[in-house]
Amino acid sequence: MIDIVDKRLWKINKRRILRRLAREIKKNRVDEDVIPLLEVINSIPDFVTLSSCYGRIVILETDDIGDKVGSKFLAVWHNPVTISKIVKLLSKYYGEKTIWLQIQSTILHVSTYNLIKALHFRNLAIEAGYKYSKILSISKRGITIEILGTERLDIPIKRGRYTIVNLNELKTVEKYIFKMFERIEKRKNKFIYLLKNRKI
């Protein structure tokens, strides 16, 4: 098979990426709960993590569905929070846009230079429970694998001054928030186990 990726350049980039990651961790800019998984992946010679999010709860202000340019994060948490905290924040919103409550799963982007290894890594991720994982792109710079879980919840809460969902009834969502983060942690630990005990 013809080598698509420049292996020498890839290894140089890995060293640069790891130096940057170390700086970001030192500045507390990396989700603490995802760091153990990043350390395991980056300890494997043929892989390096490009970006990561452990999982998050987002309060999003947007003009329209899918509008990234006009959207704004009003709050982001990378661990479970109570609905009372969310409701308190929402009750102070007096804008005219639509407010969404979003709960999102772990997402990682990982690079390698070997397509066979990339497929094996993707398969291990799926076995761990990251069912939406896939090969995202292939270029001379590297093969990028997207690791993605299935948990996601999107609820439109307010449109301007008008509530779409009764804020008092959001309490029923709280148990799902905590359950989803339990699943996120369990899946992370299973993936770490597989990476440590299966040869890639």
Backbone hydrogen bonds in HBPLUS format (Angstrom, degrees):
<---DONOR---> <-ACCEPTOR-->    atom                        ^
c    i                          cat <-CA-CA->   ^        H-A-AA   ^      H-
h    n   atom  resd res      DA  || num        DHA   H-A  angle D-A-AA Bond
n    s   type  num  typ     dist DA aas  dist angle  dist       angle   num
A0006-ASP N   A0140-LYS O   3.10 MM 134  5.65 163.5  2.13 141.7 141.3     1
A0010-TRP N   A0006-ASP O   2.89 MM   4  6.10 155.3  1.95 153.0 161.2     2
A0011-LYS N   A0007-LYS O   3.02 MM   4  6.25 158.2  2.07 149.8 153.7     3
A0012-ILE N   A0008-ARG O   3.18 MM   4  6.47 152.0  2.26 144.6 152.1     4
A0013-ASN N   A0009-LEU O   2.93 MM   4  6.19 158.4  1.97 150.6 156.6     5
A0014-LYS N   A0010-TRP O   2.88 MM   4  6.18 145.5  2.00 146.0 156.2     6
A0015-ARG N   A0011-LYS O   3.27 MM   4  6.53 159.2  2.32 144.6 147.7     7
A0016-ARG N   A0012-ILE O   3.22 MM   4  6.54 156.5  2.27 145.4 151.9     8
A0017-ILE N   A0013-ASN O   2.81 MM   4  6.02 160.2  1.84 154.2 159.7     9
A0018-LEU N   A0014-LYS O   2.94 MM   4  6.12 160.4  1.98 153.7 158.2    10
A0019-ARG N   A0015-ARG O   3.12 MM   4  6.32 149.8  2.21 142.0 149.5    11
A0020-ARG N   A0016-ARG O   3.09 MM   4  6.38 157.3  2.14 147.2 153.2    12
A0021-LEU N   A0017-ILE O   2.87 MM   4  6.13 156.5  1.92 148.8 155.9    13
A0022-ALA N   A0018-LEU O   2.98 MM   4  6.13 157.5  2.03 143.2 148.6    14
A0023-ARG N   A0019-ARG O   3.18 MM   4  6.48 152.6  2.26 142.4 149.1    15
A0024-GLU N   A0020-ARG O   2.96 MM   4  6.27 156.2  2.02 150.0 156.9    16
A0025-ILE N   A0021-LEU O   2.88 MM   4  6.13 156.6  1.94 155.6 161.4    17
A0026-LYS N   A0022-ALA O   3.06 MM   4  6.21 157.6  2.11 143.1 149.3    18
A0027-LYS N   A0023-ARG O   3.08 MM   4  6.34 137.6  2.27 140.5 151.4    19
A0029-ARG N   A0024-GLU O   2.88 MM   5  5.17 169.4  1.89 158.4 156.1    20
A0028-ASN N   A0025-ILE O   2.99 MM   3  4.99 160.5  2.02 108.6 112.1    21
A0034-VAL N   A0031-ASP O   3.15 MM   3  5.66 150.6  2.24 113.0 121.2    22
A0035-ILE N   A0032-GLU O   3.29 MM   3  5.50 150.3  2.38 104.3 112.5    23
A0037-LEU N   A0034-VAL O   3.11 MM   3  5.54 124.9  2.43 110.5 123.5    24
A0038-LEU N   A0034-VAL O   3.11 MM   4  6.44 158.2  2.16 152.8 159.6    25
A0039-GLU N   A0035-ILE O   2.90 MM   4  6.12 159.4  1.94 160.6 165.5    26
A0040-VAL N   A0036-PRO O   3.24 MM   4  6.45 153.8  2.31 139.9 145.7    27
A0041-ILE N   A0037-LEU O   3.05 MM   4  6.30 170.8  2.06 156.1 158.1    28
A0042-ASN N   A0038-LEU O   2.88 MM   4  5.99 167.9  1.90 154.2 158.1    29
A0043-SER N   A0039-GLU O   3.07 MM   4  6.07 122.8  2.41 133.2 146.0    30
A0043-SER N   A0040-VAL O   3.22 MM   3  5.19 141.2  2.38  95.8 106.8    31
A0044-ILE N   A0041-ILE O   3.12 MM   3  5.59 158.0  2.17 110.7 117.4    32
A0047-PHE N   A0044-ILE O   3.14 MM   3  5.73 167.4  2.16 131.2 130.5    33
A0048-VAL N   A0111-SER O   3.00 MM  63  5.32 139.5  2.16 145.4 153.6    34
A0111-SER N   A0048-VAL O   2.75 MM  63  5.32 170.1  1.75 162.5 164.5    35
A0050-LEU N   A0109-HIS O   2.62 MM  59  5.26 175.4  1.62 156.7 156.8    36
A0109-HIS N   A0051-SER O   3.05 MM  58  5.26 159.5  2.10 141.3 139.8    37
A0053-CYS N   A0107-ILE O   2.87 MM  54  5.34 130.8  2.11 151.9 163.5    38
A0107-ILE N   A0053-CYS O   2.99 MM  54  5.34 156.2  2.05 147.4 154.0    39
A0056-ARG N   A0104-GLN O   2.98 MM  48  5.32 153.2  2.05 135.7 143.9    40
A0104-GLN N   A0056-ARG O   2.84 MM  48  5.32 169.5  1.85 162.5 166.1    41
A0057-ILE N   A0077-TRP O   2.74 MM  20  5.11 155.4  1.80 150.4 158.5    42
A0077-TRP N   A0057-ILE O   2.88 MM  20  5.11 157.1  1.94 147.4 154.6    43
A0058-VAL N   A0102-GLN O   2.76 MM  44  5.02 164.9  1.79 151.0 156.0    44
A0102-GLN N   A0058-VAL O   2.88 MM  44  5.02 168.7  1.89 152.7 155.4    45
A0059-ILE N   A0075-ALA O   2.93 MM  16  5.13 161.4  1.97 149.0 149.1    46
A0074-LEU N   A0059-ILE O   2.79 MM  15  5.39 162.5  1.82 161.8 165.9    47
A0060-LEU N   A0100-TRP O   2.93 MM  40  5.08 161.2  1.96 146.9 152.2    48
A0100-TRP N   A0060-LEU O   2.83 MM  40  5.08 159.4  1.87 146.9 154.0    49
A0061-GLU N   A0072-LYS O   2.81 MM  11  5.10 174.0  1.81 157.7 159.7    50
A0072-LYS N   A0061-GLU O   2.77 MM  11  5.10 147.5  1.88 148.1 156.9    51
A0062-THR N   A0098-THR O   2.94 MM  36  5.43 160.6  1.98 153.7 160.2    52
A0098-THR N   A0062-THR O   3.03 MM  36  5.43 155.1  2.09 161.1 158.0    53
A0067-ASP N   A0064-ASP O   3.14 MM   3  5.43 159.6  2.19 132.2 130.3    54
A0085-LYS N   A0082-THR O   3.19 MM   3  5.48 130.2  2.45 101.5 112.7    55
A0086-ILE N   A0082-THR O   3.35 MM   4  6.76 154.3  2.42 142.5 149.2    56
A0087-VAL N   A0083-ILE O   2.71 MM   4  5.94 167.5  1.73 163.7 166.6    57
A0088-LYS N   A0084-SER O   3.00 MM   4  6.04 154.8  2.06 139.1 145.7    58
A0089-LEU N   A0085-LYS O   3.27 MM   4  6.49 153.3  2.35 139.2 145.2    59
A0090-LEU N   A0086-ILE O   2.93 MM   4  6.23 162.7  1.96 153.3 158.5    60
A0091-SER N   A0087-VAL O   2.85 MM   4  5.96 151.9  1.93 152.1 158.8    61
A0092-LYS N   A0089-LEU O   3.18 MM   3  5.58 153.8  2.25 107.8 115.5    62
A0093-TYR N   A0090-LEU O   3.07 MM   3  5.36 166.4  2.09 115.3 117.3    63
A0160-GLY N   A0097-LYS O   2.93 MM  63  5.21 162.9  1.96 143.6 137.9    64
A0099-ILE N   A0158-LYS O   2.82 MM  59  5.09 160.2  1.86 143.1 148.5    65
A0157-ILE N   A0099-ILE O   2.71 MM  58  5.52 167.6  1.72 161.4 165.4    66
A0158-LYS N   A0099-ILE O   3.40 MM  59  5.09 155.7  2.47 125.8 132.6    67
A0101-LEU N   A0155-ILE O   2.81 MM  54  5.11 164.8  1.83 151.2 155.3    68
A0155-ILE N   A0101-LEU O   2.84 MM  54  5.11 161.5  1.87 149.5 155.8    69
A0103-ILE N   A0153-LEU O   2.77 MM  50  4.94 152.1  1.84 144.5 152.3    70
A0153-LEU N   A0103-ILE O   2.86 MM  50  4.94 146.0  1.98 140.2 147.1    71
A0149-GLY N   A0106-THR O   3.35 MM  43  5.81 158.0  2.41 156.8 158.1    72
A0108-LEU N   A0147-ILE O   2.92 MM  39  4.95 152.6  1.99 139.3 147.1    73
A0147-ILE N   A0108-LEU O   2.84 MM  39  4.95 167.9  1.85 146.5 150.8    74
A0110-VAL N   A0145-ILE O   2.93 MM  35  5.14 163.3  1.96 149.1 154.7    75
A0145-ILE N   A0110-VAL O   2.71 MM  35  5.14 166.8  1.73 158.1 162.8    76
A0112-THR N   A0143-ILE O   3.00 MM  31  5.28 142.7  2.15 137.4 149.1    77
A0143-ILE N   A0112-THR O   2.76 MM  31  5.28 171.8  1.76 165.1 166.6    78
A0118-ALA N   A0114-ASN O   2.90 MM   4  6.11 148.3  2.00 145.5 155.6    79
A0119-LEU N   A0115-LEU O   2.98 MM   4  6.25 155.5  2.04 150.6 155.4    80
A0120-HIS N   A0116-ILE O   3.05 MM   4  6.32 155.9  2.11 146.3 153.1    81
A0121-PHE N   A0117-LYS O   2.85 MM   4  6.03 158.5  1.89 149.5 155.4    82
A0122-ARG N   A0118-ALA O   2.91 MM   4  6.12 161.1  1.95 147.6 152.9    83
A0123-ASN N   A0119-LEU O   2.92 MM   4  6.13 152.8  2.00 143.3 150.8    84
A0124-LEU N   A0120-HIS O   2.98 MM   4  6.28 151.0  2.06 146.9 154.4    85
A0125-ALA N   A0121-PHE O   3.01 MM   4  6.31 153.3  2.08 148.8 156.4    86
A0126-ILE N   A0122-ARG O   3.00 MM   4  6.33 154.8  2.06 148.2 154.7    87
A0127-GLU N   A0123-ASN O   2.93 MM   4  6.18 155.7  1.99 145.1 152.1    88
A0128-ALA N   A0124-LEU O   2.91 MM   4  6.17 141.9  2.06 142.1 152.5    89
A0130-TYR N   A0125-ALA O   2.92 MM   5  5.38 156.3  1.98 152.6 144.7    90
A0129-GLY N   A0126-ILE O   3.00 MM   3  5.09 144.2  2.13  99.4 110.5    91
A0133-SER N   A0130-TYR O   3.18 MM   3  5.82 154.3  2.24 127.3 127.1    92
A0132-TYR N   A0148-LEU O   3.20 MM  16  5.20 145.1  2.33 158.8 157.9    93
A0134-LYS N   A0146-GLU O   2.97 MM  12  5.43 150.5  2.06 145.4 155.0    94
A0146-GLU N   A0134-LYS O   2.82 MM  12  5.43 164.2  1.85 167.7 171.1    95
A0136-LEU N   A0144-THR O   2.70 MM   8  5.44 146.5  1.81 148.2 158.8    96
A0137-SER N   A0144-THR O   3.36 MM   7  5.23 156.0  2.43 132.5 135.5    97
A0144-THR N   A0137-SER O   2.90 MM   7  5.23 157.0  1.96 144.0 151.6    98
A0139-SER N   A0142-GLY O   3.16 MM   3  5.44 148.0  2.27 131.2 140.7    99
A0142-GLY N   A0139-SER O   3.19 MM   3  5.44 146.4  2.31 103.8 112.7   100
A0164-ILE N   A0157-ILE O   2.62 MM   7  5.10 161.2  1.65 138.1 143.3   101
A0165-VAL N   A0157-ILE O   3.23 MM   8  5.12 156.4  2.29 133.2 132.9   102
A0159-ARG N   A0162-TYR O   2.79 MM   3  5.29 165.7  1.81 162.0 167.0   103
A0162-TYR N   A0159-ARG O   3.14 MM   3  5.29 152.6  2.22 128.4 124.3   104
A0169-GLU N   A0166-ASN O   2.93 MM   3  5.36 137.8  2.11 109.4 121.4   105
A0170-LEU N   A0167-LEU O   3.27 MM   3  5.36 157.9  2.32 102.1 108.7   106
A0172-THR N   A0169-GLU O   3.38 MM   3  6.30 164.4  2.40 122.1 123.2   107
A0173-VAL N   A0170-LEU O   2.79 MM   3  5.39 154.1  1.86 118.5 126.8   108
A0174-GLU N   A0171-LYS O   3.15 MM   3  5.45 146.3  2.27 105.9 115.0   109
A0176-TYR N   A0173-VAL O   2.96 MM   3  5.34 126.4  2.26 107.3 121.6   110
A0177-ILE N   A0173-VAL O   3.10 MM   4  6.49 147.8  2.21 151.4 161.2   111
A0177-ILE N   A0174-GLU O   3.10 MM   3  5.11 119.6  2.49  94.9 109.7   112
A0178-PHE N   A0174-GLU O   3.17 MM   4  6.55 163.1  2.20 157.8 159.6   113
A0179-LYS N   A0175-LYS O   2.97 MM   4  6.06 151.9  2.05 138.9 147.5   114
A0180-MET N   A0176-TYR O   2.86 MM   4  5.92 157.6  1.91 145.8 151.4   115
A0181-PHE N   A0177-ILE O   3.17 MM   4  6.44 155.8  2.24 146.5 152.3   116
A0182-GLU N   A0178-PHE O   3.06 MM   4  6.28 142.7  2.21 139.1 149.3   117
A0183-ARG N   A0179-LYS O   3.03 MM   4  6.36 152.9  2.11 147.5 154.4   118
A0184-ILE N   A0180-MET O   2.90 MM   4  6.19 151.9  1.98 145.3 153.6   119
A0185-GLU N   A0181-PHE O   3.04 MM   4  6.18 159.8  2.09 143.2 147.2   120
A0186-LYS N   A0182-GLU O   2.99 MM   4  6.17 160.5  2.03 146.8 152.6   121
A0187-ARG N   A0183-ARG O   2.93 MM   4  6.02 160.7  1.96 149.7 154.6   122
A0188-LYS N   A0184-ILE O   3.05 MM   4  6.20 154.9  2.11 142.5 149.5   123
A0189-ASN N   A0185-GLU O   3.06 MM   4  6.31 164.1  2.09 151.8 154.9   124
A0190-LYS N   A0186-LYS O   3.05 MM   4  6.30 150.5  2.14 143.5 151.8   125
A0191-PHE N   A0187-ARG O   2.97 MM   4  6.20 157.5  2.02 150.5 156.2   126
A0192-ILE N   A0188-LYS O   2.98 MM   4  6.27 159.4  2.02 152.2 157.8   127
A0193-TYR N   A0189-ASN O   3.03 MM   4  6.23 157.7  2.09 142.3 148.2   128
A0194-LEU N   A0190-LYS O   2.96 MM   4  6.25 160.9  2.00 150.4 155.0   129
A0195-LEU N   A0191-PHE O   2.90 MM   4  6.10 162.6  1.93 154.7 159.2   130
A0196-LYS N   A0192-ILE O   3.02 MM   4  6.19 147.6  2.13 146.2 154.6   131
A0197-ASN N   A0193-TYR O   2.98 MM   4  6.10 136.2  2.18 144.3 156.3   132
A0198-ARG N   A0194-LEU O   2.85 MM   4  5.54 126.6  2.14 150.0 155.0   133
